[in-house]
Amino acid sequence: MPERQGQPDAAANWIGFRGIGPRLAERLAKLGIDRPQALLTHLPLRYEDQTRVTAMGALQPGATVLVTGEVLVAERVRARRAMLVVRLGDGTGYLTLRFFHFHQRLLQSFARGSRFACFGEVRAGQNGWDMVHPTVRRLGADEAAPVQSRLTPVYPTVSGLGQASLRRAVEQAFSGLREGRLPGYEILPGDKGWPTLPEALETIHYPRPEDGPPEPGHPALERLAFDELLAHYLVLRRLREQDRQGEAPALTAGREQARALQESLPFTLTKGQVRVAGEIAADLDAARPMRRLLQGDVGSGKTVIAALAVARAVGAGRQAAFMAPTALLAEQHMRTLGTWFEALGIPVGLVSATVPAAERRRWIERAAAGEPLVLVGTHALVAGEAPLPRLALAVVDEQHRFGVEQRLALAGGERGAVHQLVMSATPIPRTLAMTIYADLDVSVLDERPPGRVPVVTAVMSEARRDELVERIAEVVGEGRQAYWVCPLIAESDVLEAQAAEKTEVALAAALPSVRVALVHGRLPAVEKDAIMRRFVAGGIDLLVATTVIEVGVDVPNATLMVIENAERLGLAQLHQLRGRVGRGAGQSHCVLLYKPPLGARARERLAAVRGSDDGFVIAEADLKLRGPGELAGTHQAGFARMKVADLARDRALVARLPRVAERMLARMPEAEVERLIRFWLGEDVRYVDA
């Protein structure tokens, strides 16, 4: 994310907050807390119950409780390592405190006969109950235990920022909200009987012990989730309104070029493609910027729709840019567009690190001179390397791989006079897409071109691995190619790469006549691209890979996909990986290899993938089973970094956003709407002010 220009230092937002200086402000910023309101939306991970004292005679293992007792003995003990051992009693039983890290003054504080309140987890020890490193507080002779009236929040934190400091900061923010020093807001009253904003926040941060921690569906959680969703939605609506007031070149002069391209294609467009091409053509005929999302499943024919739009731009004497997330995918688009545009005389150039410097410079010079052309590339297109003074259309493929700022930069650094078409092969249910992409018009390709044979999907235990190895030998013997994906430990690139390396060695030994290669995310980009090019060219029979091939190039000759540890992956990712095969005319297969036993959720996921190859059906199931965090398309959609809301859990709330937003904008002062947005988004609103 670009560095904010002219922003105050981290401590400037905390003036008037006791104890929050530059160092603490810096640590809060690491948690995404850059202003007082953000403290209120930094929700607890869990809660501690310090609302009552538990007698030592009633302790149970695993319970986290508050106890009070008198020190009977305290001594430094050395077994395998030094340890402070304190024995307490309260007349009903005994408890041993153990400290492995301590200062001499802590030992001195446990004078015999002194009283302490201790909070921690009870464990079964050698001589009764233990607490290891509890929180302790010395009590006076007649002092009562510091019992709380509400559950105590435990917050996500970072190194150097303790719970006590966080709690004090949150309490100050609450005081500011109650006293009006921090601006709050109020949405339309009476909606579903929800609590007010202060009431909802207090319920989440400090629940009453008799109510327990708030669960999904609690009115307070629903209220906050809806507010957060509404803030994001209002921002995206504002973007849309700004765009509608802007001006962009009408590309009516390019109609004939687009018609010529369509007539020259070696295939006929599907009804869905004709419909979507018409929607885009209507946008490009208008003198305002097009902002359209083109959603289509793997193999649905999105590229030809984009090519028709590009032809209109160049045919109107303007320039077009086509951005892809990887150099290899950019090269594939360049070859495809070059083949289609050659007969029409439309120049197509590639701008990426893989292109020789002299050739890249020639294309940049032609673009800088204003020549009508299309440039295909990666992030280099937004790095200022390729000036496009007559840019009229920006196409962004696999849009979720790019940040908001990169897409804006491609449009000239602002949402200005450039039409934008963003494409995604990660299907999202239409109603959800129309809400989370509220700044974009949404087009959907929901049918595949004729001739595409559905991939046959099987679920198989890893105990049958030998059968798969034999099947790979058969596939290669028939002149075909295969993938073997190893997402063993999704959370660790290092371990994932090691798992793939081990598998590659084993498969190469088992299949000596098969040309096996390995590709993973830790390889240098040049080496990774070289391996992928060899696979595309047919120089590799079996490609062992991590999930780096989730979005990749077309290899029509690859007809078998094996996904190891498939139970660890989300539905959307499994569907994307499966989409690497089935791109030719022959029958392709995908094998989901799992390690038994399977949990119920994993079994549901694998059954969903086996039961359908429709990406939109898969997306619906993914939302129900795993939530939108697994839908890569929702990232950077304007609904990123949610603090309270969950797009899967809160789908009913999402569906209500357009109606409530209309009512708010019609009935509420603009200043009140702005307070809602600023409360949740703070400086992130800069993306709509750009």
N, C-alpha and C positions, 0 to 999 in steps of 0.2 A: 504494500500500500504506500502511495507516495507520501513523502514527509509533508506535514502541514506547514504552510508558509505563514509567517507572521503570527503564529499562535503563541499565547503566553506560556511561561514555564509552568511545570506541573503543579507548583504550589500556589499559583495565583488564584485558582478557583476555590481555594480552601481558606481564604481570608475570613476570619471570624470563627473558625473551627479550632477549638482548643486542642493542642497536642498534635496537629497535623502540619508538620513542617515539610521542607523539601524532600527529606529522606523518606518519610512515611508516604508522602504524596507520590513519590516515584514507585514505591512498592504497590500502592493502590492502583496505579496506572497499569502495572503488569497484569492486574486482574480485570482490566477494562473499566476500572472505576476512575473516571477522570473529572468527576464533578459530584457535588453532594447528592443530587437526585439518583445517581447511579448506585449509591450505597443502598437505597431503598429497594432497588430492583436486583440487588445481589442476594439471591435467595439462599436460605440455609440448605446444607446437604442433609442434615439430620438434626436431632434435638437431644438434649440431655434433660433428665428429670431430676431437678434439684428442689422440688416443691415439698419434699417431706424427708424426714430422717428415718432410716431403716435400722431397727435393732439388730445388733450383731448375732443374736440368737435366731434371727429369721432370715439370714443371708442365704442366697441361692447361687450356685455357680453360673457364670455368664451374665449375671445381672450387673448393671451399672447403676450404682446407688450412692446416696449421701449418708455417711455415718458420723457419729461423734464418739469420742472415747478418751480415756486417760492413759497417758504413757506409763507403761509398766517397766519397760526396759528398752534402751536404744544402744546399739553397739555396731562397730565396724567389724565385719566378718570377711575373711579371705578364704574363699574356696578356690574355684578356678580363676576368679577375679574378685577384686574388692567390691564389697556390697554393704550398704547401710541397711540394717534390719531394725525395725521398730515394732514393738509389741504393744497393742492397745487393748483395753477392755472397757465395756460399758455396763457391766453388771448382769448382762444377759448372755454374753459370750465374748469371744476374743477374735482379733484380726491382726495379721502381720503385714506391715508395709515393707516393701523392698525397693531400694533405690540403687541402680547400678552406676549412675552418674550423679555425683554429689560433691558439694564443697564441705569443708570442715565446719563452717558456720551452720549448715543444715543439721549436722549431727548435734551441734551444741544447742540448737533451738529445741530439740526433743528432750528437754529436761524431764526427769522422772516426776510424775505427778501433774505435769502440765496437760491441758486439754486441747484437742484438735478436732476440727471438722475435716473430713477427707471425702473426696469424690473420685470414684474410679470403678474399674471392672473387677468383680469378685472372681477369684480363681481358687480351685482346690489345691492346697499346698501340703507339705509333709506333716505339718502340725496344725491343721485346720484351714481357715480361709486366709488367702493372700490378696493384696492389692499391689501391683507393680507400677511404680511412678504415678501415684495418684496426685490429684490437685489437693493441696493441704492449706489450711488456714488455722493459725493459733487462736484460741478462744480465751477470754478472761474467765476467772473462776466461776462467775455466775452468768456468763454471756451465753445466749441461745445460739443455736446453729443458724447460719445465714440462709434460711429457707427462702426460695423464690416463689412468687405468686404465679408465674407462667413458666412454661418449658423454656429451657435455655438453648438458643440457636448455636449450631456449629457450622461455620461458613467455609466454603472453598477458600484456600489461601495460598500464599507463596512463601518461599524461604525468607525468614526475617520479619514476617508479619504474623504476630500471635493472635489467638482468638480474643484475648482481652482487649487489644488495641482495636480490632475490627468491631467488636461489640460496642465499645465506647463511641466509635465513629458513627455507627448506625444509630445509636441512641441520640446523638447530637442531630443527625439528619431528621429523625422523627420529631425532635423538639422544634426544629426549624419549620417542618411542615405544619405542625399543629399551631405554631405561633404566627404563621404566615410569612416567615422570613425566606422560606423556600417556596417558589411558585408551584402550586399543584394545579389541578384542573378538575373538571367534572363533565362526564359525558351525559348524554340524554338521560334524565332521571326516570326511575320506575322500570328500567329494563330488566325483566326477569327477576325482580326483587333482589338484585345484587346489592351488596354493601357499598358504602361510599369508598373512595380511594383510601383515606386514612384507615378506615375500618378493615378493608381488605388487606392492606399492608401489615397492620398490626396482627391480624389473625395468622398471617403467614410467618412473620418473624417471631411472634410471641404467642403461640397457641396456648389456650387454657388446658391444664392437665386433664380435666374431665372430658374435653373434646378430643384430645390426642392430636398428632400431626395431621395436617390437612391432606386428604387423599384426592386423586384425580376426580373431577366432578364437583368438588367443594365450591360453593358460590364465590368464595374469595379468590380461589385459583382461577375460576372461569372469568371473573371480572378482570383480573390482571392480564390474563392471556388475551382476552378480547381487546383490551386497551392497547396492548402491544401490537397485535395484528392490525388494529385500526390505524395506529400511528404509521406503520409501514405502508399500509394501503393508501392512506391519504397522501403520503409523499409520492408514491408512484402515480397517483391520479394527478398530482400537481405537475409532475414531469410530462404527463400526457397532454395536459392543458397548455403547458408552455410550448410543446411541439406543435400543437394545432395552431398556435398563433405565429409560428415561425414560417419562413419562406424557404423553398427549395426549388431547384429547376424542374419544370414539368418535362418529362421525357417522351412527349408524344411523337417527336420527330424520329424516334427509334423504333416505332411500331413495325415498319417494313423489315428492318433487320431481324427483329425477333420472329416475325412470321417466316422469314426465309430460313432461319435456324430450325424452327419447328418442322418445316417442310423437308429439310435436308436430313433430319434424323433417321437412322436406320430402324426405328421402332415407332409405334404409335403411342401417344400419351394415354394414360388411363383417365377415366372420368374424374377421379380425384385430382389428378395432376392438372387437367384442364380447368377444373374449378379453382384450384389454388393459384394457378398461373393468372387466371382472370382477376382474382382478388388483388394480386400484386400489381398487375397491369393498371388497375383502377387507381391504386396508390400512386404509381409513378406518373400517371396522367395529371395528378393534382399538383398544385404549386405549393405544397407543404411537405415537410419531411415525412417519409414513410418510416414507421417504427413497427416492424412486423416480426413475430416469432413464427418460424416454420418448424412444426413438430412432425416427425415422421419416424416410423420404426426402421430398424436396420433393413436396408434394401428396398425402401419404399420409393426411391427415385427423387430425393431432394435436390441432388446436384443439378439435374437438368432444369428444374424450376429456377434455381439460382442462375443458371446459364442464360435462360430466357431474359431474366432481369438485366444481367450484364450486357447482353446483346442490345437491349433497349438503350442502356446508358451510352455505350460506345457508338451505337448507331445515331444517337442524338449529338454526337460530337464531343462527348464528355469522357471521363475516365472512371474506371471501376477498380476496387481493391477487393481481393478475396483472401481472407486470413484463416489459416488452419493452425491447430495447436502444435504440430510437429513438422519438421522439415520433410519427412517421408510422406506424410499426408498431403502437404503442400505440393510435393512433386507429383503425386497421383492426380490431384486436381488440375495441375498444370498440363499433364499429358491428356487428361480427359477433355479439358476446355480447348486445348490446342487442336485436338482431333476434330472437334465439332466446329471450331471457328476458322479453321484453315481455309475452307472453301469460301468463306464469307469475307476473308481479308482482314479479320480482326486480330491485331497483334496481342500475343499473350506472353508475358515475361515472368520469370521467377526471381524473387528477391529473398534469398536465405543464405545462411552461412555455408551451405554446401555448393553454392554456385561460384565459379571462378571469379575473382575480383574484377577482372577486365569486363567480363560479360555482364556482371551485376552493375558495373559503372555505366555501361552502355544503356541499359534499361532505365537506370535512374536519370540519365541525361535526357533520354527521350520523354520520360514522364515529366521532368522539370520544364521541358520546352512546351508542355501542354498538349502533346500529341494524344489523340483519342486511342486508348489502349486499356488493357486490364493487367494489373500486376497481382501475382499470386505470391504469398509468402507467409512467414510466421510473425512473431512479435517484432521482427525487423521493420515491418510496415508501420508500426506505431512508434518506432524508436527515432524517428526524424531522419532516417537514412534515405527514405524514398519520398521526396516531395511530390505531391499530386495536386497541382494548383487548380485543375479542373475536375477534381473528384466529385462525382455525383452519386455514387452508390458504393456502400461498404457491405460486404457479405462476410459474416463471421460464422465459421463452421465449428461444431461442437462448442457452442457458446459458453458452456459452464466451465471450460478450461481457461477462460480468460476472466480477469477481474473487470469490475465496472470501469475503472479508470482506463484500462486498455481499450475497451470498446469506445469510450468517449474520445480517447486520443485518435483513434482511427477516423472518427468523424470530424477531426480537426481541432480537438482539444475542448470542444463544447458541443452541446446538442444543437448544432447549427444546421446549415444548408446542405446536408448530406443525407440521402436516403439510407436506411439501415435495414438489412435483412439478416436476422440471426437464426441459425439452424441448430436443432438438437435432435439426436437419435435416442435420447433418453425420454421415453414417453411419460407424460404426466397426465392424469385424468383431466379431461377438458375443463370441467368447472373449476378445478383447482388451478390449472394453468392460467385461466382467464383472470383469476384473482391475484395470484402471486406475481404474474407478469402484467399487472394492471396498467403499466405504462406502454404496453405493446398490444397491437392487434395480434390475434392468434389464428394461424391457419394450421390445419391438421391433414396430413396424408395418412389415411387409415386403410389403404389397400395397397397390395403389392403389384408390381408389373406382372403381366402374364408370363408364364414360363418358369417362374421361381418355384422350386420344389421345397416344401417345408422340411426343416431339419428334424430327423427322428431322434428323440431324446430318451435316454435310458438312465436309470439309477442303479448303481452297482456297488456292492461292498468291495473294499480294498482287498479282501481275501481272494477275489477273482482277478487280481492284477495280472497273473500269468496269461489268462485268456486275452486280456487287452494287448499285451505285448505281442501275442500271436496275431491278433487282428491288425496291429500296426504293420507287421511284416507282410500281411496279405494286401493291405492298402497300398503300401509302397511298391509291392510286386506288380500291382495293377497300374503303376505309373502315377499314383496320387501322392499327396502330401498330408501331414498331420501335425497337430499342436498337442503339447502336453503341458498344462498349466499347473504350477505349484504354488498356491497361496497358503503355505503351511501356517505361517505366523503373520497374519495381516498387519499386526502392530509394529513389526520390526523389519525394516529393509534388510538389515544384516542377516538375520535368521532366515528370512524369506529367500534371499540369494543363496545362502548355504544349503537350504532345502532343495532349491532348484539345481544347484551344482551336484549334490549327491544323487539326485534323480537322473541327471544327464549322464553321469558316470555309469550308473546301473543300467540305463537303457542302452547306452553305447556298447556295454559289455554283452548284453543280452541280444543285441541286434547288430552283429559285426558288419553286415553287408549294407546297413542303413546309414546314410549320412546324417548324423545328429549334431545339432548346434544348440547353444545356450544363449539366451538373452534375458537380462534383468535390469532393474532400474539403477543399479550401482555401477554399471558399465559406463565408460565415457560415451558421450553422445555420438561421437564419430564411429566408434566401434559398434555401438548398438545399431546405428543406421546401416553400417556395412553388412551386418549379419542379416538385417531385415531385407536388404536389397538382394542378397544371395537367395533368401527364401522366396522372394517374389519371382526371381529369375529361374527358380527351379534347381538351384545348386545345393539346396538343403532339403532332405526328405522329412525329417522330424525336427520340429522346433520346440525345445523345452524352454518354457518362459514363466515369468511371474505375471502378475496382472498388468504389466506395462503394455501388453498387446490388447487390452480391453477396447481401446479405440485405435484402429490401425488401418492398414491398407487392404485393398481387395486382392485376394489370392484365390481365384476361382478354382485352381487345381487342388486346394486344401479341402478335404472332405471328411476329416475326422478330428474332433475336438475332445480331449480328455481333460476334465477339470478335477484335480486331486483336492481332497479336503473340501469338497463342495459345500459341506454342511456349515462351513465357517463364513460363507459369503452371503450377501444379500441378494434378493431376487433380481434387482435391476442389474447388478454386476454380473450375475450368472447369465442373464439374458444378453447382455452386451458381449460377453465372452463367446457365447454360443453363436452370436452373429458374425464371428470371424469365418465360419464355414457356411455352406449353403449359398455361395455366391456364384456357383457355376450351374450348368444344366443338369448335372448328375445328382444322385441322392447323397446327402451328407448325414453324418451321425454325430451326436454329442453325448458323451458318457459322463455322468455326474458320479464321481468316485467318492465314497464316504467311509469314514472310520466308525464302525459300530461300537457301542450302541448309540442309536439316534434319539435325541430328545424329541418331544412332541412338536416344538416349534420348528426345529430343523426338518423334521419329517414333512410338515406342512409346506415349508419353502420348497423342498425338492419336488414334492408332488405337484406344486403349482407350476414349476418350470416344466416338468415332464408333461403336464396336462395341457399346456397352451404354448404356442409360439407367437401369440399376439402380444406385442409390447404393451398395449394399453390395458389388456387384461392383467398382465404381469404387474403393471404399475398399480392397479387397484389393489391387487393382493399384497404388494409390497407396502403400501400405505397402511393396510390393516395389520400386517405382521411385524413390520420393523420400523415404520415411520419414515418421514421425509429425509432424515439424515442420510439414508441409503440412496436417495434419489439425487444423483449428482446434479441434475438439472435445476434443483431448487437452490443450490449454492450460488451466491452472488446474484440472486434474482431480485434482490431488494428485500428479501425475507431472511437474509443470512444472520447468524449470530443471535438467534432468539434466546432470551433469558428465561421466559416463563412459558410461552406458547409452544405447542407441538403441532405441526401441520397435520399429522395423522390423527392424534388424539382429539384435536380441536376442529375437525373438519366441519362440524355443524356450525361452529362459530365463524369459520372462514366463509361459509356460504352466506352468512348474514351481513358481511362487510359492505357490499355495494349499497344495499338498502339503507343501512344505518349511516353510511358516509353521506348519502344524498340528503337524509334528514338533518344531519349535523350541519352540512354546508348551507342548507336552506334556512335553518332556524338559529344557529349559534353564532355569536360574534367571531370574527376571524381571529382575534387575539386569543380566544379560548381554545380554538382548534390548534393554533400555533403552540400553546402551552402543552397540550397533549403530545404533539409531535416532539417538541424539544425535551420533554420529560423523559421520553423513551429513547430518543435517538441522539440527543445532544449535537455534537459537531458532525456526526455522520450525515446530517442533513446537507452538508456541503456538496454532496453529489447532485442534489437537485438544484443547488444554487450555482452550479458550475456554468 
